[in-house]
């Protein structure tokens, strides 16, 4: 088990309630373990992207603009599909 240290963070009230509900359902042992389990994959991805950038260079502004546009398009399409499914 890795060493832990207590810190203080501020979160939106609705997010806190969502996390506490997950803990109450047994999805995590505590609020801290819930947050840590959700952050860990992002930390790994950050390290992978940093390694990629070091090996191959960071994405160009053009690549970043294209990716942003595609993500926006995909998220809008997903939102529309969710609305259509709910109707």
C-alpha positions as CSV (number, residue, x, y, z in Angstrom):
1,X,0.0,0.0,0.0
2,X,1.4,3.4,-0.9
3,X,1.9,6.1,1.7
4,X,-0.9,8.5,2.2
5,X,-1.2,12.1,3.4
6,X,-4.3,14.0,4.4
7,X,-5.1,17.2,2.4
8,X,-8.1,19.5,2.1
9,X,-9.9,20.1,-1.2
10,X,-13.0,22.0,-2.1
11,X,-15.6,20.4,-4.4
12,X,-19.0,21.4,-5.6
13,X,-21.7,20.2,-3.2
14,X,-23.5,18.0,-5.8
15,X,-20.2,16.2,-6.6
16,X,-19.7,15.5,-2.9
17,X,-23.1,14.0,-2.6
18,X,-22.5,11.9,-5.6
19,X,-19.3,10.6,-4.1
20,X,-20.8,9.9,-0.7
21,X,-23.7,8.0,-2.4
22,X,-21.2,5.8,-4.2
23,X,-19.4,5.1,-0.9
24,X,-22.8,4.3,0.7
25,X,-23.4,1.8,-2.1
26,X,-20.1,0.1,-1.3
27,X,-18.4,1.3,-4.5
28,X,-15.5,2.6,-2.4
29,X,-14.3,2.4,1.2
30,X,-14.2,6.1,1.7
31,X,-14.5,9.5,-0.1
32,X,-10.7,9.6,-0.3
33,X,-10.4,6.1,-1.9
34,X,-13.2,7.0,-4.3
35,X,-11.4,10.2,-5.4
36,X,-8.0,8.4,-5.6
37,X,-9.4,5.6,-7.7
38,X,-10.9,8.1,-10.2
39,X,-7.7,10.2,-10.4
40,X,-5.2,7.3,-10.8
41,X,-6.1,6.5,-14.5
42,X,-5.7,10.2,-15.3
43,X,-2.2,10.3,-13.7
44,X,-1.2,7.3,-15.8
45,X,-2.5,8.9,-19.0
46,X,-0.7,12.1,-18.2
47,X,2.6,10.1,-17.9
48,X,1.9,8.3,-21.2
49,X,1.2,11.6,-23.0
50,X,4.4,13.2,-21.5
51,X,6.4,10.1,-22.7
52,X,4.8,10.4,-26.2
53,X,5.6,14.1,-26.4
54,X,9.2,13.5,-25.3
55,X,9.6,10.8,-27.9
56,X,7.7,12.4,-30.8
57,X,7.1,16.0,-29.9
58,X,3.9,17.6,-28.8
59,X,0.9,17.8,-31.1
60,X,0.8,20.8,-33.4
61,X,-1.8,23.6,-32.9
62,X,-3.5,22.2,-36.0
63,X,-3.7,18.7,-34.5
64,X,-5.0,20.1,-31.3
65,X,-7.7,22.2,-33.1
66,X,-8.8,19.1,-35.1
67,X,-9.0,16.9,-31.9
68,X,-11.0,19.6,-30.1
69,X,-13.4,19.9,-33.0
70,X,-13.9,16.1,-33.2
71,X,-14.4,15.8,-29.4
72,X,-16.9,18.6,-29.5
73,X,-18.7,17.0,-32.4
74,X,-18.8,13.5,-30.7
75,X,-20.0,15.0,-27.4
76,X,-22.8,16.9,-29.2
77,X,-23.8,13.7,-31.0
78,X,-23.8,11.7,-27.8
79,X,-25.9,14.4,-26.1
80,X,-28.4,14.4,-29.0
81,X,-28.6,10.6,-28.9
82,X,-29.2,10.7,-25.1
83,X,-32.0,13.2,-25.6
84,X,-33.6,11.2,-28.4
85,X,-33.4,8.0,-26.2
86,X,-35.1,9.8,-23.3
87,X,-38.0,11.1,-25.5
